[in-house]
């Protein structure tokens, strides 16, 4: 939801901008997984200008696409 709000407001955000110094390692992993889910389900794009550089998360070109995560769908994954 946090990433969705930023994309709706700004159109893009760098991954490093989502991270705070006091963020626990598991929260960082959770943030990365959230980005992967946005890519997978909602056509969010990620751009990385060079190897090992910070990447930018970009809202879909079709701005009418809802990138909000439906947590009911996410919870139905088979492991």
MITI-680062 format. One line per field, with one value per residue (C-alpha): residue number from 1; residue in one letter; x, y negated, z negated. Coordinates in steps of 0.05 Angstrom, whole numbers, m for minus. Example, Ala and Ser with C-alpha at 12.3 -4.5 7.8 and 13.67 -1.06 7.14 Angstrom:
BEGIN
num c(1 2)
residuo c(a s)
X c(246 273)
Y c(90 21)
Z c(m156 m143)
! end
This chain:
BEGIN
num c(1 2 3 4 5 6 7 8 9 10 11 12 13 14 15 16 17 18 19 20 21 22 23 24 25 26 27 28 29 30 31 32 33 34 35 36 37 38 39 40 41 42 43 44 45 46 47 48 49 50 51 52 53 54 55 56 57 58 59 60 61 62 63 64 65 66 67 68 69 70 71 72 73 74 75 76 77 78 79)
residuo c(x x x x x x x x x x x x x x x x x x x x x x x x x x x x x x x x x x x x x x x x x x x x x x x x x x x x x x x x x x x x x x x x x x x x x x x x x x x x x x x)
X c(0 58 90 22 10 78 69 0 28 97 93 159 204 275 278 329 278 232 284 296 360 322 288 297 326 261 223 273 261 186 192 231 179 123 158 161 87 71 112 79 6 1 49 93 160 228 287 360 409 470 490 485 454 393 330 270 198 153 77 45 41 m34 m47 m118 m89 m100 m35 m64 m51 m111 m86 m139 m107 m37 m56 m80 m10 9 78)
Y c(0 m47 m36 m43 m111 m136 m113 m144 m210 m213 m163 m130 m119 m92 m29 m62 m118 m66 m44 m77 m68 m35 15 87 136 175 111 97 166 155 89 124 179 127 97 165 175 107 127 195 174 101 86 40 31 32 m3 5 m38 6 69 62 m8 m29 m11 m55 m30 m61 m62 m27 m68 m59 m104 m76 m9 2 24 35 105 149 184 238 259 256 300 356 377 450 463)
Z c(0 m16 52 87 53 75 147 149 124 158 215 195 135 125 82 35 21 m9 m60 m127 m168 m225 m179 m202 m151 m148 m131 m75 m47 m53 m15 41 44 48 109 141 129 161 222 226 218 236 293 252 286 254 287 269 309 295 259 182 187 148 186 199 193 245 248 308 372 369 309 301 278 204 173 104 79 65 2 9 75 46 m12 34 58 54 25)
! end
